[in-house]
């Protein structure tokens, strides 16, 4: 299951992670986010132990969203060593996200 990333735990779970991180910025009212959500959950299961997969609710965690300039959702950021190394805006097939995550492993 994807981790819930918040303003409070972001540094611990994302910045300090020794594994690549996929971070899904979403909101409950966002239609495309509901399409991407199950894909993110599948990736969380498939990459367990190899990567960190998390979700950031932009409505309840405005600081993270503001820090990364998130203007459109869903936006998925890929981190390695605490730095953003790739980005995907909008709903895309699972294979696209898996390929971007695999590139960071």
Jmol script that loads the backbone (N, CA, C; Angstrom):
load data "model"
ATOM      1  N   UNK A   1       0.834  -1.177   0.000  1.00  0.00           N
ATOM      2  CA  UNK A   1       0.000   0.000   0.000  1.00  0.00           C
ATOM      3  C   UNK A   1       0.890   1.256   0.000  1.00  0.00           C
ATOM      4  N   UNK A   2       0.485   2.236  -0.781  1.00  0.00           N
ATOM      5  CA  UNK A   2       1.253   3.482  -0.862  1.00  0.00           C
ATOM      6  C   UNK A   2       1.227   4.200   0.490  1.00  0.00           C
ATOM      7  N   UNK A   3       2.349   4.804   0.837  1.00  0.00           N
ATOM      8  CA  UNK A   3       2.452   5.541   2.091  1.00  0.00           C
ATOM      9  C   UNK A   3       1.765   6.894   1.963  1.00  0.00           C
ATOM     10  N   UNK A   4       1.166   7.346   3.039  1.00  0.00           N
ATOM     11  CA  UNK A   4       0.612   8.699   3.056  1.00  0.00           C
ATOM     12  C   UNK A   4       1.730   9.649   3.456  1.00  0.00           C
ATOM     13  N   UNK A   5       2.128  10.502   2.526  1.00  0.00           N
ATOM     14  CA  UNK A   5       3.200  11.451   2.781  1.00  0.00           C
ATOM     15  C   UNK A   5       2.560  12.786   3.176  1.00  0.00           C
ATOM     16  N   UNK A   6       3.032  13.355   4.276  1.00  0.00           N
ATOM     17  CA  UNK A   6       2.470  14.602   4.786  1.00  0.00           C
ATOM     18  C   UNK A   6       3.578  15.637   4.951  1.00  0.00           C
ATOM     19  N   UNK A   7       3.167  16.873   5.229  1.00  0.00           N
ATOM     20  CA  UNK A   7       4.159  17.911   5.513  1.00  0.00           C
ATOM     21  C   UNK A   7       5.061  17.471   6.667  1.00  0.00           C
ATOM     22  N   UNK A   8       4.488  16.726   7.618  1.00  0.00           N
ATOM     23  CA  UNK A   8       5.226  16.319   8.816  1.00  0.00           C
ATOM     24  C   UNK A   8       6.239  15.206   8.562  1.00  0.00           C
ATOM     25  N   UNK A   9       5.919  14.232   7.686  1.00  0.00           N
ATOM     26  CA  UNK A   9       6.821  13.087   7.508  1.00  0.00           C
ATOM     27  C   UNK A   9       7.597  13.127   6.190  1.00  0.00           C
ATOM     28  N   UNK A  10       7.445  14.176   5.398  1.00  0.00           N
ATOM     29  CA  UNK A  10       8.089  14.250   4.080  1.00  0.00           C
ATOM     30  C   UNK A  10       9.601  14.070   4.155  1.00  0.00           C
ATOM     31  N   UNK A  11      10.240  14.814   5.041  1.00  0.00           N
ATOM     32  CA  UNK A  11      11.704  14.754   5.105  1.00  0.00           C
ATOM     33  C   UNK A  11      12.179  13.345   5.448  1.00  0.00           C
ATOM     34  N   UNK A  12      11.531  12.726   6.441  1.00  0.00           N
ATOM     35  CA  UNK A  12      11.935  11.383   6.883  1.00  0.00           C
ATOM     36  C   UNK A  12      11.731  10.335   5.791  1.00  0.00           C
ATOM     37  N   UNK A  13      10.564  10.355   5.124  1.00  0.00           N
ATOM     38  CA  UNK A  13      10.215   9.293   4.174  1.00  0.00           C
ATOM     39  C   UNK A  13      10.690   9.537   2.748  1.00  0.00           C
ATOM     40  N   UNK A  14      10.913  10.797   2.379  1.00  0.00           N
ATOM     41  CA  UNK A  14      11.300  11.093   0.993  1.00  0.00           C
ATOM     42  C   UNK A  14      12.731  11.620   0.920  1.00  0.00           C
ATOM     43  N   UNK A  15      13.011  12.721   1.590  1.00  0.00           N
ATOM     44  CA  UNK A  15      14.327  13.352   1.498  1.00  0.00           C
ATOM     45  C   UNK A  15      15.440  12.430   1.987  1.00  0.00           C
ATOM     46  N   UNK A  16      15.197  11.709   3.068  1.00  0.00           N
ATOM     47  CA  UNK A  16      16.232  10.859   3.657  1.00  0.00           C
ATOM     48  C   UNK A  16      16.208   9.418   3.149  1.00  0.00           C
ATOM     49  N   UNK A  17      15.305   9.109   2.215  1.00  0.00           N
ATOM     50  CA  UNK A  17      15.192   7.740   1.716  1.00  0.00           C
ATOM     51  C   UNK A  17      16.441   7.332   0.939  1.00  0.00           C
ATOM     52  N   UNK A  18      16.900   6.110   1.198  1.00  0.00           N
ATOM     53  CA  UNK A  18      18.034   5.571   0.449  1.00  0.00           C
ATOM     54  C   UNK A  18      17.556   4.853  -0.814  1.00  0.00           C
ATOM     55  N   UNK A  19      16.233   4.724  -0.949  1.00  0.00           N
ATOM     56  CA  UNK A  19      15.637   4.078  -2.122  1.00  0.00           C
ATOM     57  C   UNK A  19      14.990   5.148  -3.000  1.00  0.00           C
ATOM     58  N   UNK A  20      14.800   4.842  -4.291  1.00  0.00           N
ATOM     59  CA  UNK A  20      14.059   5.777  -5.146  1.00  0.00           C
ATOM     60  C   UNK A  20      12.639   5.967  -4.604  1.00  0.00           C
ATOM     61  N   UNK A  21      12.066   7.133  -4.861  1.00  0.00           N
ATOM     62  CA  UNK A  21      10.720   7.448  -4.372  1.00  0.00           C
ATOM     63  C   UNK A  21       9.830   7.897  -5.523  1.00  0.00           C
ATOM     64  N   UNK A  22       8.632   7.313  -5.588  1.00  0.00           N
ATOM     65  CA  UNK A  22       7.583   7.776  -6.498  1.00  0.00           C
ATOM     66  C   UNK A  22       6.557   8.463  -5.620  1.00  0.00           C
ATOM     67  N   UNK A  23       6.256   9.715  -5.924  1.00  0.00           N
ATOM     68  CA  UNK A  23       5.338  10.490  -5.099  1.00  0.00           C
ATOM     69  C   UNK A  23       4.201  11.034  -5.955  1.00  0.00           C
ATOM     70  N   UNK A  24       2.978  10.584  -5.641  1.00  0.00           N
ATOM     71  CA  UNK A  24       1.772  10.963  -6.379  1.00  0.00           C
ATOM     72  C   UNK A  24       1.077  12.116  -5.665  1.00  0.00           C
ATOM     73  N   UNK A  25       0.994  13.273  -6.330  1.00  0.00           N
ATOM     74  CA  UNK A  25       0.263  14.429  -5.793  1.00  0.00           C
ATOM     75  C   UNK A  25      -1.157  14.351  -6.334  1.00  0.00           C
ATOM     76  N   UNK A  26      -2.145  14.319  -5.441  1.00  0.00           N
ATOM     77  CA  UNK A  26      -3.535  14.066  -5.836  1.00  0.00           C
ATOM     78  C   UNK A  26      -4.508  14.810  -4.920  1.00  0.00           C
ATOM     79  N   UNK A  27      -5.791  14.730  -5.277  1.00  0.00           N
ATOM     80  CA  UNK A  27      -6.878  15.242  -4.432  1.00  0.00           C
ATOM     81  C   UNK A  27      -8.117  14.389  -4.690  1.00  0.00           C
ATOM     82  N   UNK A  28      -8.974  14.279  -3.673  1.00  0.00           N
ATOM     83  CA  UNK A  28     -10.166  13.440  -3.789  1.00  0.00           C
ATOM     84  C   UNK A  28     -11.103  13.899  -4.896  1.00  0.00           C
ATOM     85  N   UNK A  29     -11.184  15.193  -5.156  1.00  0.00           N
ATOM     86  CA  UNK A  29     -12.113  15.749  -6.141  1.00  0.00           C
ATOM     87  C   UNK A  29     -11.604  15.646  -7.579  1.00  0.00           C
ATOM     88  N   UNK A  30     -10.409  15.133  -7.776  1.00  0.00           N
ATOM     89  CA  UNK A  30      -9.755  15.100  -9.092  1.00  0.00           C
ATOM     90  C   UNK A  30     -10.042  13.785  -9.811  1.00  0.00           C
ATOM     91  N   UNK A  31     -10.775  13.855 -10.921  1.00  0.00           N
ATOM     92  CA  UNK A  31     -11.119  12.661 -11.694  1.00  0.00           C
ATOM     93  C   UNK A  31      -9.916  11.876 -12.183  1.00  0.00           C
ATOM     94  N   UNK A  32      -8.974  12.524 -12.895  1.00  0.00           N
ATOM     95  CA  UNK A  32      -7.794  11.790 -13.362  1.00  0.00           C
ATOM     96  C   UNK A  32      -6.984  11.173 -12.213  1.00  0.00           C
ATOM     97  N   UNK A  33      -7.013  11.824 -11.037  1.00  0.00           N
ATOM     98  CA  UNK A  33      -6.304  11.272  -9.874  1.00  0.00           C
ATOM     99  C   UNK A  33      -6.902   9.917  -9.480  1.00  0.00           C
ATOM    100  N   UNK A  34      -8.215   9.799  -9.602  1.00  0.00           N
ATOM    101  CA  UNK A  34      -8.877   8.526  -9.264  1.00  0.00           C
ATOM    102  C   UNK A  34      -8.509   7.438 -10.260  1.00  0.00           C
ATOM    103  N   UNK A  35      -8.135   7.829 -11.482  1.00  0.00           N
ATOM    104  CA  UNK A  35      -7.682   6.847 -12.470  1.00  0.00           C
ATOM    105  C   UNK A  35      -6.265   6.374 -12.144  1.00  0.00           C
ATOM    106  N   UNK A  36      -5.424   7.284 -11.694  1.00  0.00           N
ATOM    107  CA  UNK A  36      -4.023   6.967 -11.408  1.00  0.00           C
ATOM    108  C   UNK A  36      -3.863   6.264 -10.057  1.00  0.00           C
ATOM    109  N   UNK A  37      -4.756   6.549  -9.108  1.00  0.00           N
ATOM    110  CA  UNK A  37      -4.654   5.994  -7.761  1.00  0.00           C
ATOM    111  C   UNK A  37      -4.437   4.495  -7.689  1.00  0.00           C
ATOM    112  N   UNK A  38      -5.287   3.691  -8.372  1.00  0.00           N
ATOM    113  CA  UNK A  38      -5.086   2.231  -8.316  1.00  0.00           C
ATOM    114  C   UNK A  38      -3.751   1.788  -8.917  1.00  0.00           C
ATOM    115  N   UNK A  39      -3.284   2.505  -9.927  1.00  0.00           N
ATOM    116  CA  UNK A  39      -1.986   2.179 -10.539  1.00  0.00           C
ATOM    117  C   UNK A  39      -0.869   2.404  -9.524  1.00  0.00           C
ATOM    118  N   UNK A  40      -0.946   3.522  -8.809  1.00  0.00           N
ATOM    119  CA  UNK A  40       0.065   3.829  -7.790  1.00  0.00           C
ATOM    120  C   UNK A  40       0.056   2.752  -6.702  1.00  0.00           C
ATOM    121  N   UNK A  41      -1.140   2.308  -6.302  1.00  0.00           N
ATOM    122  CA  UNK A  41      -1.242   1.242  -5.294  1.00  0.00           C
ATOM    123  C   UNK A  41      -0.603  -0.054  -5.801  1.00  0.00           C
ATOM    124  N   UNK A  42      -0.832  -0.401  -7.070  1.00  0.00           N
ATOM    125  CA  UNK A  42      -0.221  -1.605  -7.652  1.00  0.00           C
ATOM    126  C   UNK A  42       1.298  -1.495  -7.634  1.00  0.00           C
ATOM    127  N   UNK A  43       1.806  -0.317  -8.015  1.00  0.00           N
ATOM    128  CA  UNK A  43       3.261  -0.113  -8.022  1.00  0.00           C
ATOM    129  C   UNK A  43       3.823  -0.213  -6.608  1.00  0.00           C
ATOM    130  N   UNK A  44       3.077   0.279  -5.619  1.00  0.00           N
ATOM    131  CA  UNK A  44       3.529   0.196  -4.223  1.00  0.00           C
ATOM    132  C   UNK A  44       3.733  -1.258  -3.826  1.00  0.00           C
ATOM    133  N   UNK A  45       2.822  -2.117  -4.243  1.00  0.00           N
ATOM    134  CA  UNK A  45       2.934  -3.546  -3.926  1.00  0.00           C
ATOM    135  C   UNK A  45       4.087  -4.185  -4.694  1.00  0.00           C
ATOM    136  N   UNK A  46       4.168  -3.899  -5.985  1.00  0.00           N
ATOM    137  CA  UNK A  46       5.187  -4.525  -6.840  1.00  0.00           C
ATOM    138  C   UNK A  46       6.609  -4.090  -6.491  1.00  0.00           C
ATOM    139  N   UNK A  47       6.779  -2.868  -6.020  1.00  0.00           N
ATOM    140  CA  UNK A  47       8.125  -2.348  -5.734  1.00  0.00           C
ATOM    141  C   UNK A  47       8.451  -2.337  -4.246  1.00  0.00           C
ATOM    142  N   UNK A  48       7.643  -3.017  -3.451  1.00  0.00           N
ATOM    143  CA  UNK A  48       7.887  -3.050  -2.013  1.00  0.00           C
ATOM    144  C   UNK A  48       9.291  -3.579  -1.735  1.00  0.00           C
ATOM    145  N   UNK A  49      10.043  -2.847  -0.935  1.00  0.00           N
ATOM    146  CA  UNK A  49      11.415  -3.236  -0.615  1.00  0.00           C
ATOM    147  C   UNK A  49      12.442  -2.683  -1.587  1.00  0.00           C
ATOM    148  N   UNK A  50      11.994  -2.259  -2.780  1.00  0.00           N
ATOM    149  CA  UNK A  50      12.911  -1.726  -3.796  1.00  0.00           C
ATOM    150  C   UNK A  50      12.800  -0.212  -3.941  1.00  0.00           C
ATOM    151  N   UNK A  51      11.588   0.309  -3.689  1.00  0.00           N
ATOM    152  CA  UNK A  51      11.343   1.743  -3.834  1.00  0.00           C
ATOM    153  C   UNK A  51      10.266   2.158  -2.840  1.00  0.00           C
ATOM    154  N   UNK A  52      10.214   3.446  -2.559  1.00  0.00           N
ATOM    155  CA  UNK A  52       9.173   4.009  -1.704  1.00  0.00           C
ATOM    156  C   UNK A  52       8.105   4.594  -2.626  1.00  0.00           C
ATOM    157  N   UNK A  53       6.857   4.204  -2.417  1.00  0.00           N
ATOM    158  CA  UNK A  53       5.755   4.742  -3.209  1.00  0.00           C
ATOM    159  C   UNK A  53       4.801   5.440  -2.248  1.00  0.00           C
ATOM    160  N   UNK A  54       4.579   6.724  -2.493  1.00  0.00           N
ATOM    161  CA  UNK A  54       3.739   7.497  -1.587  1.00  0.00           C
ATOM    162  C   UNK A  54       2.764   8.392  -2.320  1.00  0.00           C
ATOM    163  N   UNK A  55       1.800   8.906  -1.558  1.00  0.00           N
ATOM    164  CA  UNK A  55       0.780   9.802  -2.082  1.00  0.00           C
ATOM    165  C   UNK A  55       0.706  11.039  -1.194  1.00  0.00           C
ATOM    166  N   UNK A  56       0.584  12.203  -1.835  1.00  0.00           N
ATOM    167  CA  UNK A  56       0.448  13.465  -1.120  1.00  0.00           C
ATOM    168  C   UNK A  56      -0.901  14.073  -1.496  1.00  0.00           C
ATOM    169  N   UNK A  57      -1.773  14.231  -0.512  1.00  0.00           N
ATOM    170  CA  UNK A  57      -3.044  14.908  -0.743  1.00  0.00           C
ATOM    171  C   UNK A  57      -2.750  16.407  -0.742  1.00  0.00           C
ATOM    172  N   UNK A  58      -2.928  17.052  -1.901  1.00  0.00           N
ATOM    173  CA  UNK A  58      -2.552  18.462  -2.032  1.00  0.00           C
ATOM    174  C   UNK A  58      -3.433  19.377  -1.186  1.00  0.00           C
ATOM    175  N   UNK A  59      -4.645  18.938  -0.875  1.00  0.00           N
ATOM    176  CA  UNK A  59      -5.546  19.764  -0.070  1.00  0.00           C
ATOM    177  C   UNK A  59      -5.125  19.816   1.398  1.00  0.00           C
ATOM    178  N   UNK A  60      -4.561  18.727   1.901  1.00  0.00           N
ATOM    179  CA  UNK A  60      -4.197  18.669   3.321  1.00  0.00           C
ATOM    180  C   UNK A  60      -2.706  18.891   3.569  1.00  0.00           C
ATOM    181  N   UNK A  61      -1.908  18.947   2.500  1.00  0.00           N
ATOM    182  CA  UNK A  61      -0.457  19.142   2.637  1.00  0.00           C
ATOM    183  C   UNK A  61       0.027  20.216   1.660  1.00  0.00           C
ATOM    184  N   UNK A  62      -0.410  21.459   1.867  1.00  0.00           N
ATOM    185  CA  UNK A  62      -0.084  22.517   0.901  1.00  0.00           C
ATOM    186  C   UNK A  62       1.401  22.871   0.837  1.00  0.00           C
ATOM    187  N   UNK A  63       2.138  22.663   1.915  1.00  0.00           N
ATOM    188  CA  UNK A  63       3.554  23.052   1.913  1.00  0.00           C
ATOM    189  C   UNK A  63       4.374  22.251   0.915  1.00  0.00           C
ATOM    190  N   UNK A  64       4.186  20.926   0.902  1.00  0.00           N
ATOM    191  CA  UNK A  64       4.935  20.090  -0.042  1.00  0.00           C
ATOM    192  C   UNK A  64       4.576  20.500  -1.465  1.00  0.00           C
ATOM    193  N   UNK A  65       3.286  20.646  -1.717  1.00  0.00           N
ATOM    194  CA  UNK A  65       2.827  21.003  -3.067  1.00  0.00           C
ATOM    195  C   UNK A  65       3.420  22.333  -3.511  1.00  0.00           C
ATOM    196  N   UNK A  66       3.429  23.308  -2.619  1.00  0.00           N
ATOM    197  CA  UNK A  66       3.968  24.625  -2.935  1.00  0.00           C
ATOM    198  C   UNK A  66       5.476  24.555  -3.179  1.00  0.00           C
ATOM    199  N   UNK A  67       6.178  23.797  -2.354  1.00  0.00           N
ATOM    200  CA  UNK A  67       7.639  23.678  -2.488  1.00  0.00           C
ATOM    201  C   UNK A  67       8.052  23.139  -3.854  1.00  0.00           C
ATOM    202  N   UNK A  68       7.229  22.259  -4.434  1.00  0.00           N
ATOM    203  CA  UNK A  68       7.570  21.647  -5.719  1.00  0.00           C
ATOM    204  C   UNK A  68       6.791  22.258  -6.880  1.00  0.00           C
ATOM    205  N   UNK A  69       6.075  23.351  -6.621  1.00  0.00           N
ATOM    206  CA  UNK A  69       5.373  24.047  -7.688  1.00  0.00           C
ATOM    207  C   UNK A  69       4.299  23.219  -8.366  1.00  0.00           C
ATOM    208  N   UNK A  70       3.611  22.398  -7.595  1.00  0.00           N
ATOM    209  CA  UNK A  70       2.564  21.549  -8.172  1.00  0.00           C
ATOM    210  C   UNK A  70       1.361  22.424  -8.515  1.00  0.00           C
ATOM    211  N   UNK A  71       1.052  22.513  -9.815  1.00  0.00           N
ATOM    212  CA  UNK A  71      -0.077  23.319 -10.266  1.00  0.00           C
ATOM    213  C   UNK A  71      -1.173  22.465 -10.879  1.00  0.00           C
ATOM    214  N   UNK A  72      -0.807  21.315 -11.404  1.00  0.00           N
ATOM    215  CA  UNK A  72      -1.766  20.404 -12.017  1.00  0.00           C
ATOM    216  C   UNK A  72      -1.673  19.058 -11.318  1.00  0.00           C
ATOM    217  N   UNK A  73      -2.819  18.419 -11.145  1.00  0.00           N
ATOM    218  CA  UNK A  73      -2.801  17.073 -10.575  1.00  0.00           C
ATOM    219  C   UNK A  73      -3.603  16.151 -11.490  1.00  0.00           C
ATOM    220  N   UNK A  74      -3.262  14.880 -11.548  1.00  0.00           N
ATOM    221  CA  UNK A  74      -2.160  14.274 -10.801  1.00  0.00           C
ATOM    222  C   UNK A  74      -0.796  14.678 -11.371  1.00  0.00           C
ATOM    223  N   UNK A  75       0.130  14.881 -10.471  1.00  0.00           N
ATOM    224  CA  UNK A  75       1.540  15.044 -10.822  1.00  0.00           C
ATOM    225  C   UNK A  75       2.301  14.002 -10.021  1.00  0.00           C
ATOM    226  N   UNK A  76       3.180  13.295 -10.698  1.00  0.00           N
ATOM    227  CA  UNK A  76       4.002  12.289 -10.018  1.00  0.00           C
ATOM    228  C   UNK A  76       5.457  12.705 -10.149  1.00  0.00           C
ATOM    229  N   UNK A  77       6.104  12.849  -8.997  1.00  0.00           N
ATOM    230  CA  UNK A  77       7.522  13.185  -8.967  1.00  0.00           C
ATOM    231  C   UNK A  77       8.319  11.944  -8.589  1.00  0.00           C
ATOM    232  N   UNK A  78       9.476  11.811  -9.198  1.00  0.00           N
ATOM    233  CA  UNK A  78      10.390  10.709  -8.892  1.00  0.00           C
ATOM    234  C   UNK A  78      11.625  11.305  -8.240  1.00  0.00           C
ATOM    235  N   UNK A  79      11.982  10.761  -7.084  1.00  0.00           N
ATOM    236  CA  UNK A  79      13.124  11.259  -6.314  1.00  0.00           C
ATOM    237  C   UNK A  79      14.215  10.192  -6.247  1.00  0.00           C
ATOM    238  N   UNK A  80      15.453  10.655  -6.237  1.00  0.00           N
ATOM    239  CA  UNK A  80      16.591   9.787  -5.962  1.00  0.00           C
ATOM    240  C   UNK A  80      17.553  10.609  -5.122  1.00  0.00           C
ATOM    241  N   UNK A  81      17.980  10.043  -4.001  1.00  0.00           N
ATOM    242  CA  UNK A  81      18.864  10.744  -3.065  1.00  0.00           C
ATOM    243  C   UNK A  81      18.273  12.085  -2.645  1.00  0.00           C
ATOM    244  N   UNK A  82      16.967  12.117  -2.452  1.00  0.00           N
ATOM    245  CA  UNK A  82      16.294  13.314  -1.962  1.00  0.00           C
ATOM    246  C   UNK A  82      16.051  14.396  -2.997  1.00  0.00           C
ATOM    247  N   UNK A  83      16.431  14.160  -4.244  1.00  0.00           N
ATOM    248  CA  UNK A  83      16.284  15.155  -5.308  1.00  0.00           C
ATOM    249  C   UNK A  83      15.292  14.681  -6.373  1.00  0.00           C
ATOM    250  N   UNK A  84      14.523  15.621  -6.939  1.00  0.00           N
ATOM    251  CA  UNK A  84      13.606  15.276  -8.028  1.00  0.00           C
ATOM    252  C   UNK A  84      14.435  14.964  -9.268  1.00  0.00           C
ATOM    253  N   UNK A  85      14.214  13.773  -9.841  1.00  0.00           N
ATOM    254  CA  UNK A  85      14.969  13.375 -11.029  1.00  0.00           C
ATOM    255  C   UNK A  85      14.066  13.168 -12.242  1.00  0.00           C
ATOM    256  N   UNK A  86      12.748  13.105 -12.029  1.00  0.00           N
ATOM    257  CA  UNK A  86      11.822  12.925 -13.144  1.00  0.00           C
ATOM    258  C   UNK A  86      10.440  13.368 -12.697  1.00  0.00           C
ATOM    259  N   UNK A  87       9.557  13.578 -13.683  1.00  0.00           N
ATOM    260  CA  UNK A  87       8.229  14.110 -13.384  1.00  0.00           C
ATOM    261  C   UNK A  87       7.238  13.616 -14.435  1.00  0.00           C
ATOM    262  N   UNK A  88       6.021  13.361 -14.010  1.00  0.00           N
ATOM    263  CA  UNK A  88       4.948  12.990 -14.936  1.00  0.00           C
ATOM    264  C   UNK A  88       3.706  13.773 -14.529  1.00  0.00           C
ATOM    265  N   UNK A  89       3.151  14.545 -15.456  1.00  0.00           N
ATOM    266  CA  UNK A  89       1.934  15.294 -15.176  1.00  0.00           C
ATOM    267  C   UNK A  89       0.794  14.665 -15.965  1.00  0.00           C
ATOM    268  N   UNK A  90      -0.316  14.413 -15.280  1.00  0.00           N
ATOM    269  CA  UNK A  90      -1.483  13.840 -15.933  1.00  0.00           C
ATOM    270  C   UNK A  90      -1.534  12.324 -15.808  1.00  0.00           C
ATOM    271  N   UNK A  91      -2.694  11.782 -16.168  1.00  0.00           N
ATOM    272  CA  UNK A  91      -2.904  10.336 -16.098  1.00  0.00           C
ATOM    273  C   UNK A  91      -2.188   9.656 -17.260  1.00  0.00           C
ATOM    274  N   UNK A  92      -1.427   8.627 -16.940  1.00  0.00           N
ATOM    275  CA  UNK A  92      -0.705   7.851 -17.956  1.00  0.00           C
ATOM    276  C   UNK A  92      -0.819   6.365 -17.610  1.00  0.00           C
ATOM    277  N   UNK A  93      -0.552   5.486 -18.593  1.00  0.00           N
ATOM    278  CA  UNK A  93      -0.592   4.047 -18.314  1.00  0.00           C
ATOM    279  C   UNK A  93       0.461   3.630 -17.280  1.00  0.00           C
ATOM    280  N   UNK A  94       0.180   2.533 -16.619  1.00  0.00           N
ATOM    281  CA  UNK A  94       1.076   1.990 -15.591  1.00  0.00           C
ATOM    282  C   UNK A  94       2.489   1.773 -16.135  1.00  0.00           C
ATOM    283  N   UNK A  95       2.598   1.313 -17.372  1.00  0.00           N
ATOM    284  CA  UNK A  95       3.911   1.018 -17.959  1.00  0.00           C
ATOM    285  C   UNK A  95       4.803   2.262 -17.985  1.00  0.00           C
ATOM    286  N   UNK A  96       4.212   3.427 -18.222  1.00  0.00           N
ATOM    287  CA  UNK A  96       4.999   4.671 -18.251  1.00  0.00           C
ATOM    288  C   UNK A  96       5.608   4.960 -16.877  1.00  0.00           C
ATOM    289  N   UNK A  97       4.792   4.809 -15.846  1.00  0.00           N
ATOM    290  CA  UNK A  97       5.282   5.084 -14.476  1.00  0.00           C
ATOM    291  C   UNK A  97       6.312   4.047 -14.057  1.00  0.00           C
ATOM    292  N   UNK A  98       6.064   2.783 -14.399  1.00  0.00           N
ATOM    293  CA  UNK A  98       7.003   1.711 -14.049  1.00  0.00           C
ATOM    294  C   UNK A  98       8.346   1.945 -14.727  1.00  0.00           C
ATOM    295  N   UNK A  99       8.331   2.380 -15.983  1.00  0.00           N
ATOM    296  CA  UNK A  99       9.581   2.632 -16.707  1.00  0.00           C
ATOM    297  C   UNK A  99      10.368   3.763 -16.042  1.00  0.00           C
ATOM    298  N   UNK A 100       9.689   4.814 -15.636  1.00  0.00           N
ATOM    299  CA  UNK A 100      10.370   5.933 -14.976  1.00  0.00           C
ATOM    300  C   UNK A 100      10.935   5.503 -13.626  1.00  0.00           C
ATOM    301  N   UNK A 101      10.198   4.656 -12.908  1.00  0.00           N
ATOM    302  CA  UNK A 101      10.670   4.177 -11.607  1.00  0.00           C
ATOM    303  C   UNK A 101      11.855   3.217 -11.802  1.00  0.00           C
ATOM    304  N   UNK A 102      11.738   2.327 -12.796  1.00  0.00           N
ATOM    305  CA  UNK A 102      12.831   1.378 -13.071  1.00  0.00           C
ATOM    306  C   UNK A 102      14.126   2.104 -13.400  1.00  0.00           C
ATOM    307  N   UNK A 103      14.023   3.246 -14.065  1.00  0.00           N
ATOM    308  CA  UNK A 103      15.213   4.019 -14.447  1.00  0.00           C
ATOM    309  C   UNK A 103      15.971   4.513 -13.208  1.00  0.00           C
ATOM    310  N   UNK A 104      15.289   4.582 -12.062  1.00  0.00           N
ATOM    311  CA  UNK A 104      15.924   5.078 -10.834  1.00  0.00           C
ATOM    312  C   UNK A 104      16.471   3.961  -9.945  1.00  0.00           C
ATOM    313  N   UNK A 105      16.151   2.709 -10.275  1.00  0.00           N
ATOM    314  CA  UNK A 105      16.596   1.579  -9.439  1.00  0.00           C
ATOM    315  C   UNK A 105      18.064   1.258  -9.678  1.00  0.00           C
TER     316      UNK A 105
END
end "model"
wireframe off; spacefill off
backbone 0.3
color backbone group
